Amino acid sequence: MRYREIMITLLIAVLVAAAAPAALGETISREQLKGLDEQVQEIKSEVLAIAVELNQLEERLLFPSNTQLALFVSVPAGSKFRLDSVQILMDGKPEARHIYSFKELEALQKGGVQHIYTGNVRSGDHDLQVAAAGKSGGSPFSLEEHFKVTKAVGPKFVEISLSPSHIAVKDE
């Protein structure tokens, strides 16, 4: 978040510098104002581009690819059950929890996949605990299952497929 402070400070400095001639009592023509406005817009664009680069750098630093684990949630396409919530624990530690809206559930039922978690995990075996709750055929259901996920060097992607009767994990 430090880069946002830098960007705001930079923008304020430019605006103060632009306003300095007016503060000194000099008259500014319309052309000068137009030119100044264009410069401010250019600087804003540059600041936004730098912010994007900083976001990308921050993500690479926080989640290096050799320790990265990403978890995704899906349901079988065309499923008619209502998924209310999912909770994920990794090695007994809560990592992700989500309560689904109607639109999110509808997207999942049409074949969508939700990116629910990205984090750093050391290499080796890890206990993945997945709990899901919802309704199927008017009856509530609650499932909880444990899986072993083996993390090697390099990024790891795991898909968690949910249905009212079971939870499956595709470990790539």
N, C-alpha and C positions, 0 to 999 in steps of 0.2 A: 504494500500500500504506500510505501515511501515514494514511489515514482509518481503517484497522483499528486502528492504534495509538491514535488518538483515541477510538474506540469502546470499546476495552478500558480505557483510562484513565478514561473517563466511568463505565463500569460499576463499576470498582473503587472510584471515589470515592463512588458511591451506596451500595455495600455497606459501605464504611467508615463513612459517615455513619449508615447504618442500625444499625450495630453499636455506635456510640458510647454510647448510653444504657446498654447492657448493660455496657460497659467501665467506666462510671462507678458501677456498683453498683446502678443502679435496677432494679427488678423490672419485667418486661414481661409483661402478661397475654396470654392466648391470642388475644383479639380484636386486640390491638395487633400481635401477630406475624402474624396473618392479614391485617390491613390493610397491614402492611409487605411481606408476601409479594406481595400484589396490586400494590402500588406498584412493587416490583422487576420483576414480570412486565410491567407497563405500560411501564416504562423499557426493558426488553429489547426489547419490540415496537417502541418508538420507535427504538431503536438499529438494529434490523434494517431498519426502513423507511428510515432515513437511509443505511445501508450500500447499499441497493438504489439509492437516488437518486445516491449517489456513484459507484457502478459505472456507471450510465448516463451521468453527466457525464464520467467518465474515458474512456468509449468515444467520446463525442462529441468530446472534446478530442484523443484519440489518432488517431481516424479521422474527420476532418471529411468531410462528404458530398461536397464539391467535389473532393477528391483521392482518394476511396476507390475501391479496386479489390477486388472479391470474386471468387474462383475457386471453381467447383464441379465435382465429378467425378461422372460417371454412366456406366452401361453400358446397352446396349440391353436392354429388358425381356425376360426369359426367356432371356438368354444363359447358356450352360452352361460357359463357360471359367472358369478360376480366376485371378483377378487377385491377384498377390502383393504388388506394390508400385508406387508412383507417386512420381516426383520431378519437381519443377517449378522451373525457373530463369527469372528475369525479368531481361533485359538481362545475362545471364551470371552473375547472382548467385543462389545457392540460396535459395529462398523457402519451399518446403514439401516435405516427404517423409513418406510414410505407408506402413506395412506393414499389410496388411489381415488381420483375423481372419475366421474362418468366418462369424460372425454379421454382420459388416459387409458382407462379400461377398454374403451371402444377401439382405440389405436392398437392396443396389444392384441385384441381379438381379431383385428384385421391383418395380423402378421407383424406388427411393430415390435421393436425390442427397446427396452429401457436400460440406459446406462445408469446403474444405481450406485456404483462405487469405483473409485480409483485410489490406490494407495501404494505405499512402499512396503514390501514384504521381503524378508530374507529368504535365501534359497533353502529348500528342504520341504518337509511335509508339514502341512497345516490342517487343523480341524476347521471345516466350514460347517456352520450350523445355520439352517434356513428354516424359518417359521412363517407360515402363511395362514391367513384367515379370510373367510368369505362366505358366500351362500351358493348352493347348488340345488336346483329343483325346490327352492323354498326352504331348504334345511341348511342351517349353518354348518360349516366345516372348519376344522383347525388341524393343520399338519405341522409336524416338526421333524426334520431329518438331519442327520450328520453325514458329512462326506469328507474324504481325505483329498486334499489338493496338493499336488507336488509342484513346487516352484523351482524352476531351474534358472540359470542365468539368462537374462533376456526378458522381454515383456511376456505376460501371461494373460490370456483372455479366457474367462469362464462364463458359460451361459447357464442360467438356472431356469429350467422349464417347469412351470407350475400347472397343475390340474387339481380338481377336487379330490382325486384319489391318491396322487403321488407327486413327489418332487424329483426331478431328474437333473443331473448336472452333465453338461458337455464340456469336457476339459481339453482345451486345445493347447 
